[in-house]
Amino acid sequence: MKLIILTLCAIFLVGCASSPPQNLETSCQQDSDCACGVHITTGQCFYGNVNYVNISDQCPDFCTGIDGKFQTKCVAGICSQVRNP
């Protein structure tokens, strides 16, 4: 019985430790989950999950780059800025 309990505890601990903590402010599942603008709390230019971005306040050089070739996209579950070719 003790062996079963120890085995279950080991499985539980391994399962909990295997997934890194997720930052909800930058997490996404698709490109439409991401936006660039001003962080709703700090008021600083920010790109991340649309729920944390005030898109009515824009930061043009920050969001699109000086040459206008950056886009905010979901890459591997994280909102990122990527350069268009």
Secondary structure, 3 states (H helix, E strand, C coil): CHHHHHHHHHHHHHHHHCCCCCCCCCECCCHHHEEEEEECCCCCEEEEEHHHEECCCCCHHHHHCCCCCEEEEEECCEEEEEECC
